[in-house]
Amino acid sequence: MRSGEIKALTGLRLFAAVWVVLFHFRPLLAESIPDVSTALAPILNSGAQGVDLFFILSGFVLAWNYLDRMGPTWSTRDTLHFLWMRLARVWPVYLVTLHLAALWIIFTLYVGRFPSEVADTLTATSYLRQLFLVQLWYQPYFDGSSWNGPAWSISAEWLAYLFFGFLALVVFRMAAATRARSLLLLSFAATLPPVMFLLSSGQIYTPWSWLPRILMQFTAGVIACAAVRRLYPSDRARTAAGLASIALVATIIGSLYWLDEHPFPGVIDSGGVVDLLFVPLVVTLSIGAGTLPWLLSQRILIYGGQISFSLYMVHELIHTAWIWAAKQFELTMAGPGGGWWLVAVFAVTLTASAALYHVVEEPARIWMRRMVGRKKPAASVHAVDSETRLSA
């Protein structure tokens, strides 16, 4: 059984999270640095795809850690242990940001002239659904499903976690009977349905579109990991994979700019087709060597990847607070000095993310693990909890 952290994928988490953050901060960027915002528009406008990258990473990482343990035979005990470990990873930060969002909504009702537009969602039923991570399961659209916008993806991932025990049984047997190359093709094929729905409907945000996104992208990540576990690349192959990862990043960026100028007829979110390149990117980074895998494995990017879940969960709270303050006190990022407001918002976001990680996420995770007798986590890639995770 292979184990150990795949550092390049931990570093990749940071870029996926930042992509989503910049997607939500687009109005601030357009106001404070309009020229830069315009130049980066094709990338910024497609930041919602960072959620899909997180879903794939999540499936890959969980398979890397648990496929050998949960795949050979069904074990209710192991499945419950797995679900508790996932709760230990995501629930503490989720719980804190849920209540911060609720307190903020209440604050706006009593302070200032602009009460929150979602104040009517503060009901006992909504609270219980969000508390147990099931709020999205009742709604065709994720907008407005969660008091803290990005939390919709955590509800979606919780559904995938419940599904993982059965998926592990199937993929483990597939891997035993299938070549690595065929597994890679199956993984790529699993990413096709969400893109097909995008091309047929013309936009990524349609009723229940979140469901195929989480189930298919998560499954693609699991199958991709099963393929990688069967690969034993030579040094030459690892170098080639590293070069391929650079080419894939360049292709993703180039495609976003090209599709911005030449969108598919009738398709608003044409950039969504870059989802098809995420599985190849994750695979090449997981086995590759060279410049990009090395860069993503640097200590500062590893740390960024570690706090990326907290970044994902807290950034929209700060964004919402700024919007309220700008209205209340007639603040603007346009004109001289506006850039400093933008720097301040980003600084507060990063500081809050680091604080949330060190004060809540890590201590609570260790405490919850100790409750089931595991004082130290198994060697692993840091799990991808987003985003996301991340509201697209």
Residue pairs with C-beta under 8 A, 6 or more apart in sequence:
1 68
2 64
2 229
3 64
3 65
3 378
3 379
3 380
4 379
4 380
5 379
5 380
5 381
5 382
6 64
6 285
6 286
6 381
7 296
7 297
7 302
8 285
8 286
8 288
8 292
8 293
8 296
8 297
9 57
9 60
9 61
9 282
9 285
9 286
9 296
9 305
9 381
10 296
10 297
10 301
10 302
10 305
10 306
10 381
10 382
11 295
11 296
11 297
11 298
11 301
11 302
11 304
11 305
12 53
12 57
12 281
12 282
12 285
12 296
12 305
13 54
13 57
13 304
13 305
13 308
13 309
13 382
13 384
14 301
14 304
14 305
14 308
16 50
16 53
16 54
16 57
16 308
16 384
16 386
16 387
16 390
17 50
17 54
17 308
17 309
17 311
17 312
17 386
17 387
17 388
17 390
18 311
19 43
19 47
19 49
19 50
19 53
20 47
20 48
20 50
20 51
20 150
20 312
20 315
20 387
20 388
20 389
20 390
20 392
21 47
21 311
21 312
21 315
21 349
22 29
22 40
22 43
22 44
22 47
23 44
23 45
23 46
23 47
23 48
23 50
23 392
24 47
24 149
24 315
24 316
24 319
24 391
25 315
25 319
25 345
26 37
26 44
26 45
26 47
28 319
28 322
28 333
28 342
28 345
29 36
29 37
29 40
29 44
29 342
30 37
30 38
31 332
31 333
31 334
31 338
32 333
32 334
32 338
32 339
32 341
32 342
33 339
33 342
37 44
41 260
42 256
42 257
42 259
42 260
42 271
43 253
43 256
43 257
45 260
45 271
46 256
46 269
46 271
46 272
46 274
47 392
48 204
48 269
48 272
48 392
49 271
49 272
49 274
49 275
49 278
49 392
50 387
50 390
50 392
51 153
51 213
51 386
51 387
51 388
51 389
51 390
51 392
52 194
52 213
52 217
52 275
52 278
53 278
53 282
54 153
54 384
54 386
54 387
54 388
54 389
54 390
55 153
55 156
55 157
55 160
55 213
55 214
55 217
55 218
55 221
55 388
56 191
56 217
56 218
56 220
56 221
56 224
56 278
56 279
56 282
57 221
57 282
57 384
58 157
58 160
58 218
58 221
58 383
58 384
58 385
58 386
59 160
59 217
59 218
59 219
59 220
59 221
59 222
59 224
59 225
60 221
60 222
60 224
60 225
60 228
60 282
60 286
60 381
60 384
61 221
61 225
61 380
61 381
61 382
61 383
61 384
62 161
62 164
62 221
62 222
62 383
63 168
63 171
63 221
63 222
63 225
63 226
63 229
64 225
64 229
64 380
64 381
65 378
65 380
65 381
65 383
66 82
66 164
66 168
67 168
67 171
67 172
67 175
67 222
67 225
67 226
67 229
68 172
69 78
70 78
70 79
70 82
70 164
70 165
70 168
70 169
70 172
71 168
71 169
71 171
71 172
71 173
71 175
72 172
73 169
74 165
74 169
78 165
79 165
81 372
82 161
82 164
82 165
83 161
83 162
84 368
84 371
84 372
85 369
85 374
85 377
86 158
86 161
86 383
87 368
88 364
88 365
88 368
88 369
89 309
89 365
89 383
89 385
90 154
90 157
90 158
90 309
90 385
91 133
91 368
92 360
92 361
92 364
92 365
92 368
93 309
93 310
93 313
93 356
93 360
93 361
93 364
94 133
94 151
94 154
94 313
95 131
96 356
96 360
97 148
97 151
97 313
97 314
97 317
97 356
98 130
98 131
98 146
98 147
98 148
98 151
100 148
100 317
101 146
101 147
101 148
101 317
102 122
102 127
102 147
104 116
104 317
104 320
104 321
105 116
105 118
105 119
105 122
105 147
106 122
108 114
108 115
108 116
108 119
108 324
109 115
109 116
109 119
112 324
112 328
113 327
113 328
114 324
114 327
114 328
116 324
118 144
118 147
121 144
121 147
122 147
126 135
126 147
129 135
129 138
130 146
130 147
130 151
130 155
133 154
133 155
133 158
134 155
134 158
135 145
135 146
135 151
135 152
135 155
136 142
136 145
136 146
136 152
136 155
136 156
136 159
136 210
137 155
137 159
139 145
140 207
140 208
141 205
141 207
142 152
142 153
142 156
142 210
142 391
142 392
143 149
143 205
143 391
145 152
145 155
146 152
146 155
146 391
148 313
148 316
148 317
149 316
149 391
150 312
150 313
150 315
150 316
150 386
150 387
150 388
150 389
150 390
150 391
151 313
151 391
152 210
152 391
153 214
153 386
153 387
153 388
153 389
153 390
153 391
153 392
154 313
154 385
154 386
154 387
154 388
154 389
156 210
156 211
156 213
156 214
157 214
157 218
157 385
157 386
157 388
157 389
159 214
159 215
160 214
160 215
160 218
163 215
163 218
164 222
167 219
167 222
168 222
171 222
171 223
171 226
172 226
174 183
174 186
174 223
174 226
175 183
175 226
175 227
175 229
175 230
178 186
179 230
180 227
180 228
180 230
180 231
181 227
183 223
183 224
183 226
183 227
183 230
184 224
184 227
184 279
184 283
186 223
187 220
187 221
187 223
187 224
187 227
187 279
187 283
188 220
188 276
188 279
188 280
190 216
190 217
190 219
190 220
190 223
191 216
191 217
191 220
191 275
191 276
191 278
191 279
192 216
192 276
193 212
193 216
194 209
194 212
194 213
194 216
194 217
194 272
194 275
195 272
195 273
195 275
195 276
197 206
197 209
197 212
198 204
198 267
198 269
198 272
198 273
199 264
199 267
199 273
201 209
202 266
202 267
202 268
202 269
203 267
203 268
203 269
204 269
204 272
204 392
205 269
205 392
217 275
217 278
220 279
221 279
221 282
224 279
224 282
224 283
225 286
227 283
228 283
228 286
228 287
231 287
233 241
233 287
235 289
237 287
238 287
238 288
238 289
238 290
239 288
239 289
239 290
240 288
241 283
241 284
241 285
241 287
241 288
241 289
242 284
242 288
242 289
242 290
242 291
242 292
242 293
242 294
243 288
243 290
244 280
244 284
244 288
245 281
245 284
245 285
245 288
245 290
245 292
245 293
246 290
246 291
246 292
248 277
248 280
248 281
248 284
249 281
249 292
251 277
252 274
252 277
252 281
255 271
255 273
255 274
255 277
256 271
256 274
259 270
259 271
259 273
260 270
260 271
263 270
264 270
264 273
285 292
285 293
285 296
295 301
305 382
306 357
306 382
307 353
307 354
307 356
307 357
307 361
308 386
309 357
309 361
309 384
309 385
309 386
309 387
309 388
309 389
310 352
310 353
310 354
310 356
310 357
310 360
310 361
311 349
311 350
311 353
312 386
312 387
312 388
312 389
312 390
313 356
313 387
313 389
314 349
314 352
314 353
314 356
315 349
315 353
316 391
318 345
318 348
318 349
318 352
319 345
319 349
322 345
325 331
326 332
331 341
332 338
332 341
333 339
333 341
333 342
365 377
366 375
369 375
369 376
369 377
